[in-house]
Amino acid sequence: MNKTFLVALFSILTFEIMAQEKIVQTAGRDQLGDFAPKFAELNDDVLFGEVWSRTDKLGLRDRSLVTITSLISQGITDSSLTYHLQSAKQNGITRTEIAEILTHIGFYAGWPKAWAAFRLAKGVWNDDVAGDDAKAAFQREMIFPIGEPNTAYARYFTGNSYLAPVSTEQVAIANVTFEPRCRNNWHVHRAASGGGQMLVGVAGRGWYQEEGKPAVEILPGTVIHIPANVKHWHGAAADCWFAHLAFEVPGEATSNEWLEPVTDEEYNRLGK
């Protein structure tokens, strides 16, 4: 069966949950009833009327998860994925959970596919963010949660930062959010072998600088590879919020050595 034809059909699918048991679907007949009545029947009565409705075998939440994973794995990140992300939200998948789900998919289906899916998911879950202050506005720019105030490491930061663990399995990943002008101290990721850190820009604009080198701008999608035993700092630009994912690279005898703050003089040389 033609894949393009199926994708076009799935992009307009709509179904209604009836008492969490029976899915009533009419999109097939509405769109293709005259042209392909048998396909319309299979779509409405079998795919949704029977398969999606078998909630005693597999719940709607899990079926949404399977469907999202299948679409992203095929590189289908158009309106059909948006629809199924909306369904996943209705079926109980939270903002924090979808961020973790898409991060996990990225390692198996491909990083660019995950980025494309995040762009759609961010719009679907934006309504969950209340408030009209700068923090709430920034949260609506990204799918990863801002998290809680980074009190455990506050003494190593100039300004306010926030920390949200994204994954604690396989690879440790955290989303770190910085208010404008916030930056961490100069520091070194020590390791006898391996080690270091990787940053991936998520939202806003920030800076990364190694000692003795010019600062590098970090934008959404920018990847920064930080070798072990190299003195550096990173943080937000002066005029906007900033967030990055931080990946800890495994190594032997790893530790963090926190050093002196980045002075206002050093920071102001970067401009905005």
C-alpha positions in Angstrom: 0.0 0.0 0.0 1.3 3.5 -0.9 3.1 5.0 2.1 2.5 8.6 1.0 -1.2 7.8 0.8 -1.3 6.3 4.3 0.6 9.3 5.7 -1.9 11.7 4.1 -4.8 9.7 5.6 -3.3 9.5 9.1 -2.7 13.3 9.1 -6.4 13.8 9.1 -7.5 11.0 11.5 -9.7 12.0 14.3 -11.3 9.7 16.9 -13.3 10.0 20.0 -12.8 8.0 23.2 -16.1 6.6 24.4 -15.9 5.6 28.0 -12.3 4.6 27.5 -13.4 1.4 25.8 -14.8 2.0 22.3 -13.1 4.2 19.7 -15.6 5.7 17.2 -13.8 6.7 14.0 -15.4 8.2 10.9 -12.4 9.8 9.1 -12.1 6.9 6.6 -15.7 7.2 5.4 -15.6 11.0 5.6 -12.5 11.2 3.4 -12.6 8.1 1.3 -16.0 6.6 1.6 -16.9 7.1 -2.1 -13.4 6.5 -3.5 -12.2 3.5 -1.4 -15.1 2.2 0.7 -13.3 -1.0 1.7 -10.2 1.0 2.9 -12.5 3.4 4.8 -14.2 0.4 6.4 -10.9 -1.2 7.5 -9.6 2.1 8.8 -12.7 3.1 10.8 -14.1 -0.3 11.9 -10.9 -2.5 12.2 -7.9 -0.2 13.0 -9.8 2.0 15.4 -13.1 0.2 16.1 -11.2 -3.0 17.0 -7.5 -2.6 17.4 -7.4 0.7 19.2 -10.5 -0.3 21.2 -8.8 -3.5 22.6 -8.0 -1.6 25.8 -8.3 -4.8 27.9 -5.2 -6.0 26.1 -3.2 -2.8 25.9 -4.3 0.6 27.2 -4.7 3.7 25.1 -1.7 5.3 26.8 0.6 2.5 25.8 -0.9 2.4 22.3 -0.1 6.1 21.9 3.5 5.4 23.0 3.8 2.6 20.4 2.3 4.7 17.6 4.5 7.7 18.4 7.7 5.5 18.4 6.7 3.9 15.1 6.0 7.2 13.3 9.2 8.8 14.5 11.3 5.8 13.7 10.0 6.0 10.1 10.9 9.7 10.0 7.2 10.7 9.8 7.1 14.0 11.7 4.3 15.8 10.0 0.7 16.6 11.0 0.0 12.9 11.6 2.6 12.8 14.4 1.1 16.0 15.8 -2.3 14.3 15.9 -0.9 11.3 17.7 1.0 13.5 20.2 -2.2 15.3 21.0 -3.9 11.9 21.5 -1.0 10.8 23.7 -1.5 13.9 25.9 -5.2 13.1 26.1 -4.3 9.6 27.0 -2.3 10.7 30.0 1.3 11.2 28.9 2.7 14.2 30.7 5.1 16.9 29.5 7.9 15.5 31.6 7.2 12.0 30.3 7.1 13.0 26.6 10.4 14.7 27.0 11.9 11.5 28.4 10.2 9.4 25.8 11.5 11.4 22.8 15.0 11.6 24.3 15.0 7.8 24.6 13.7 7.4 21.0 16.5 9.7 19.8 19.2 7.2 20.8 17.5 4.5 18.7 15.7 6.2 15.9 18.1 9.0 15.3 18.8 12.4 16.8 17.5 14.6 13.9 14.2 12.7 14.1 13.9 13.4 17.8 14.6 17.1 17.2 11.8 17.2 14.7 9.4 15.5 17.1 10.4 17.8 19.9 9.4 20.8 17.7 5.9 19.4 17.4 5.6 18.1 21.0 6.5 21.5 22.4 3.5 23.1 20.7 1.2 20.3 22.0 2.2 20.6 25.6 2.6 24.4 25.7 -0.9 24.8 27.2 0.3 23.1 30.4 2.4 26.1 31.3 0.6 28.8 33.3 1.7 32.4 33.8 2.8 35.3 31.8 6.2 36.1 33.4 9.6 35.7 31.6 10.1 32.2 33.1 6.7 30.9 31.9 7.3 32.4 28.5 10.7 30.7 28.2 9.2 27.3 29.3 6.8 27.6 26.4 9.7 27.7 24.1 11.0 24.2 25.0 9.6 20.8 25.7 12.0 20.0 28.5 10.9 21.2 32.0 12.8 24.1 33.6 12.8 22.1 36.8 13.6 23.3 40.3 16.0 26.0 41.6 19.5 24.7 41.4 20.1 25.2 45.1 22.6 22.3 45.5 25.1 24.1 43.2 24.0 27.7 43.7 27.4 28.6 45.2 29.0 27.8 41.9 26.7 30.0 39.8 26.4 33.8 39.3 22.7 34.4 39.1 19.8 32.0 39.2 19.8 28.6 37.5 17.4 25.6 37.5 17.9 21.9 37.1 15.6 19.2 35.7 16.9 15.6 35.5 15.9 14.1 32.1 17.5 10.7 32.4 19.3 8.7 35.1 19.6 5.5 33.1 22.2 4.5 30.4 23.5 8.1 30.1 22.9 10.8 32.8 21.2 13.8 31.2 19.9 17.0 32.8 18.3 20.1 31.5 20.0 23.2 32.9 18.3 26.6 32.6 19.9 29.9 33.2 18.3 33.3 33.7 19.8 36.2 31.7 23.4 36.8 32.6 23.5 33.7 34.8 26.7 31.6 34.3 28.5 28.9 36.3 32.0 29.3 37.7 35.1 28.3 35.8 35.4 24.6 36.4 37.1 21.4 35.2 35.7 17.9 34.7 38.6 15.8 35.9 39.2 12.2 34.7 42.1 9.8 34.5 40.7 8.6 31.2 37.5 9.3 29.2 35.2 11.7 31.0 34.3 15.3 30.1 30.9 16.6 29.2 28.6 17.3 26.2 26.2 20.2 26.0 23.2 20.5 23.5 21.5 23.8 23.2 17.8 23.5 23.8 16.3 27.1 23.9 17.4 30.7 24.1 21.1 31.7 23.6 24.1 31.2 25.7 27.9 31.0 25.8 30.7 28.4 26.3 34.3 29.4 26.8 37.5 27.4 27.4 40.3 29.1 29.1 42.5 31.0 26.6 40.0 30.7 23.8 37.2 32.9 22.4 33.7 32.3 23.7 31.4 30.2 21.5 27.7 31.0 21.1 25.3 28.2 21.9 21.9 28.2 20.1 19.2 25.5 20.0 20.8 22.5 18.3 24.4 23.6 19.0 26.5 20.7 20.3 29.5 21.5 22.6 32.1 18.8 23.3 34.0 19.5 26.5 37.2 17.4 27.0 38.2 16.2 30.4 40.7 18.3 32.3 39.9 21.5 30.4 39.0 24.7 32.3 35.8 26.3 31.0 32.4 27.9 31.9 29.0 28.2 30.3 25.8 30.2 30.8 23.2 32.5 29.4 23.6 35.6 27.2 22.9 38.9 28.8 19.6 39.6 27.1 17.7 36.2 27.2 17.1 33.0 29.1 19.1 29.9 28.0 18.8 26.2 28.5 21.0 23.3 27.5 21.1 19.5 28.0 24.2 18.3 29.9 25.5 14.8 29.2 28.1 13.4 31.6 30.6 11.4 29.6 31.7 8.2 31.5 35.3 7.9 32.5 37.7 6.7 35.2 38.3 8.6 38.4 35.9 11.4 37.3 35.1 14.5 39.5 34.2 18.1 39.1 36.6 20.8 40.3 34.8 24.1 40.8 37.0 27.2 40.6 36.6 31.0 40.7 33.5 32.9 39.3 33.5 34.4 35.9 33.9 38.1 36.7 31.5 40.8 35.3 34.5 42.2 33.4 35.2 38.9 31.7 31.5 38.3 31.0 30.8 41.9 29.7 33.5 41.5 27.0 31.1 39.1 25.3 28.5 41.8 24.7 24.9 40.7 24.5 
